[in-house]
Amino acid sequence: YVAITNRDGCSEIIRHGLSYGKSDGMKDDGLEERVFKYHPGSQRLMTLFFVYQVKNMYDTIYWGDGIEFVLHHILAGTAAWGGLFPGCLHSYALFYFGFSEVSTAILCLLANFDPEFGVVGLEMVFPKTKMVLGALFVTSFIVCRLIMWPFWSYHCIKDIRAAIRSDSPRADGRRGYLRLILCCCIGLSLIQLVFVAMIVKVGREEVEKFMPVVEKWMNPV
């Protein structure tokens, strides 16, 4: 919601994407605005996201979710903190900490159907709801993390590298944070591939589990 209501902060990047890279945006003369301009909405979003990562880190360690999730929370939280203080890349923050998390919001709903960690018996009472949420999660993940993510990451990494090399006074004191965020961006991009493998594995198991239910719907007695 915060990202949507403050989407004007990344309108240049959105227009460039919708035009398939044919717009006049994303030029070098707009580098400082994309990298160093302060956006109140982005600042608020990164604050919420950082707190969310701290809570998720606690849950991940407590429930033993796995090292890949620990690394994800560390990298994501570090990137959010670097965007907050001393402050940079607010235009990109709206995607990474807002739009891309649409799939996470759906996953939180889907988690309630987990037979071990969710509400016991919920998947048996509402099997269709679980299937719909599962399909929405996979679709949103593909759109946000496999289609949109590479586009935003390409321009983000390009702008970070240009900002580090620039002689702008606003880059002073931020180059270290920019390098750190660059590493976080690359690391998070690689972790997406791990998540894809996990989704494919779980997806196959769920399809096999629900095939009898689908056949029952297709061939009612």
ABEGO torsion letter per residue (X at the ends): XAAAAAAAAAAAAAAAAAAGGABABGBAAAAAAAAABBBAAAAAAAAAAAAAAAAAAAAAAAAGAEAAAAAAAAAAAAAAAAAAOAEBGAAAAAAAABAAAAAAAAAAAAAAABAAABBBGAAAABAAAAAAAAAAAAAAAAAAAAAAAAAAAAAAAAAAAAAAABABAAABGAAAAAAAAAAAAAAAAAAAAAAAAAAAAAAAAAAAAAAAAAAAAABBX
